[in-house]
Amino acid sequence: MPVRKFISILGNIHLNDNNLMPKKSEKNFDKLYKVRPLLDHLSEMFFKVFKPGKKQAIDERKTKEVERNLGGRVRRNLSQKLLGKNHVLCFDNYFTSYDLLKDLETQNITACGTVNMSRKNLPKNLLEDKKMKRSDFDWSVNNADIACIKWKNKRIVHILATLDEATKSYEIERKEKDGKKLK
């Protein structure tokens, strides 16, 4: 939807009193103040009928403002209803950190995600990139049962996981675009 059309619609839908709307300079300013009651009601109703599968994925939303520990806050908000229900959370390297997986592990939430190796508390003793050939992998598990896995496909991929089977290896058959099988 074009921005102008959205602004036009937002300018004409009022579910809140405009006189009570916080100003942009105020800390509790909400861009969606005018439709917040509808959004809150929909969220509540969605959660009543939402029956999530065992595996859930979380991805970031882009905003203009910089927020510290955004990944942790978003994870807490989005996974609050999943606590204690034996779900597996999967997310990308925007969210994945050692501290986040350790926090999830203490709440009995299994998680995995790609990780940027420049993050804190990650092992430095994995194989060097130059020494790895396609399909090579290396891994390390710390005493908090968090596995860090390094795998080379076309590029190096790093994964942080608390999955029980995170360090098991499986041989798979791969195919090129032309159908040619790879090992």
Summary of the structure (lengths in Angstrom):
residues: 183
radius of gyration: 21.6
end to end distance: 44.8
largest distance: 66.2
contacts: 405
relative contact order: 0.09
helix: 30%
strand: 19%
